[in-house]
């Protein structure tokens, strides 16, 4: 697992208008608020 700030990077990119990124949960589980997640 990769803890720390890396979990928030996909959400930060989404906030600045970038693409919606998903992470591989086996490596680093991405963090997003409940209202910002998309169904898989």
C-alpha positions in Angstrom: 0.0 0.0 0.0 1.1 3.5 -0.7 -0.3 5.8 2.0 -0.4 9.5 2.3 -1.0 12.3 -0.1 -1.0 10.0 -3.2 -4.5 8.8 -2.3 -5.9 12.4 -3.0 -4.1 13.0 -6.3 -6.8 11.6 -8.6 -9.5 13.8 -6.8 -7.2 16.9 -7.0 -6.8 16.4 -10.7 -10.5 16.1 -11.1 -11.0 19.4 -9.2 -8.8 21.3 -11.6 -10.7 20.1 -14.6 -8.6 17.1 -15.5 -9.9 13.6 -16.3 -11.6 11.3 -13.8 -8.8 9.0 -12.7 -9.3 5.6 -11.0 -6.6 3.9 -8.9 -5.7 0.3 -8.5 -6.8 -0.5 -4.9 -4.1 -3.1 -4.5 -1.5 -0.4 -4.9 -3.1 2.8 -3.6 -6.8 3.3 -2.7 -7.8 6.7 -4.0 -9.8 9.0 -1.8 -12.8 11.1 -2.9 -15.7 12.5 -0.9 -18.9 10.4 -1.3 -20.5 13.0 -3.6 -17.6 12.9 -6.1 -17.4 9.2 -6.8 -18.8 7.6 -10.0 -20.2 4.1 -10.2 -18.0 1.5 -11.7 
